[in-house]
Amino acid sequence: MTPLTGCDLFDRDDQPAPTPDPLRPTMDESLALAAAYRASVAAHPELADRLNPIAETHTAHATELARLIGVTLPSAASAAPTTAPAADPNGARAALRALEKTAQQSATAACAAAPAERAALLGSIVAARATHQEALK
């Protein structure tokens, strides 16, 4: 006689997957911005002095956000820009300004929804993104 086995009704792990941390989109956006800056520098090396420090700031933001939410930051090589840089330096700066504006708006929304202990970091990111827009003019 073969033993009967249960249907695993009580052995299943029905725990829902943990929800992603609300800061994850801001971290991902910081990585995407850094990648966009690196792509623009590759296309327009004459902008390197102006753009590299901003790319480094976005990478630093992503690093701090990753630390805060407890995830490993993907390698810089894995973050690819979502669009190709513009053909000319002025167009590249304008495109980066537009990305910064959109990113500032999303960081502002994240800051408004964040608990107090996270709002300071997000507020700093919002301010940096506003400053980057001015630096790109």
C-alpha angles and dihedrals in degrees: 000000000000118000117248117243126209124248091244090247091142097032098059120108101228094169108134117240111267113263115249116259112264088235093060095087090052090050092048090048091052090053091048091050092050089050091050090052092048090050091050091050090050090051095041111027090177087071094055096102090052101039106036095069090052091049089051090052091054090049090050090051091050090048093052093045090050090051091049095050094038102242132128113252112238116240117272089243092061093057106084123185115255093225135029117254118261118267095245131045095244091051090048091053091047091050091049090049090054091049090050092051092052091045091049090054093051092046089050090054091047090049092051091052097042127100115252095261090060099036095079093058092044091047089054090051091050090051092047092051091051090050091049090056090056093045090055095057 
